[in-house]
């Protein structure tokens, strides 16, 4: 602890620390509430982003505004919205989305691309609302009809990302030309569209191996939930961030919110849906193969077709049951507290009661 810094006074609580947080030194920042408390500081976000974006000297972020849980809605035949964990804008007009993703689920890459599409459109709208843009002559504004701002999506994932090689824990996605790559050029076709994908399980550095601010932040994210004191690596900004997520410094509301938000309804629905899809596909394949074999044994095309139809129906029913159970198994494997597992079971029961044959 720095000589000039004092720890926050312990809050007066009316309720005991929730069971799932007892014995913990810090709120686990891999969950929603702890993550936002950790980065609830302009200096913390600047330090993290400068490191991840590899900005040095004059290129470092000087001005930054941010908000949590930014809802962006697109109007069409059916309105669609996404909620960004952290939506940030730099003084140079760069728009950034930072997402903490605890659990892997089906169509994760699709989700990352969808969020980026919303971020690009939001950035375009914000760019054209600036005083600088509005002050431009009309013909200049018209010439910039299709100009887009720089947008960066940062996904911090608590699971191994498919496609990452060896022990590499940070990957960058961009738009590339196949022909240019064949000719030895690795420069993106459109440098203003960037994804930075971080796989926390692949970050295996020990305390002594940590080097630089990015490593320090990732070490904190990986180990804050271990239940012990963490080093701040001489970084006062990171030291202050650790104090913000210290359980002893959290009031009743923050502790309750951390426990409640460890897995949101949306996460539960997504994971259960993934389990249902996998369970259904497997059960359908098994049932259809059996029915098809029975149909062939009868030697009748009609019998085979009817067998397939019955097998598919049976497989769907069986698959939904198995899939829902698999979704619960996934949650349990994540170490989700018992009260949230029970919440997930109730959601599954509600879905089964409302629509037995549908996910």
Protein Blocks (a to p, Z undefined) as FASTA:
>chain_A
ZZkbccddddddfbdcdfklgoiabdcfkbmklmmmmmncfklmmmmmmmmnopghjlpc
fbdcddehiacddddfbdcddddfbacddfkopacdddddfbgcehklmmmmmmmmmmmm
mmmmmmmmpmklmmpcfklmmmmmmpccddddddddfbdcehiacjbfbdcdddddfklm
mnopabdfblmbccddddfklmmcdfklpgcjklmmmmmmmmmmnopacdehhpaklmmm
mmmmgmklpcfklmmmmmmmmpcfklmmmmmmmmmmmmmmmmmmmmmmmmmmmmmmnopa
klmmmmmmmmmmmmmmmmmmmmmmmmmmmmmmnopafklmmmmmmmmmmmmmmmmmbZZ
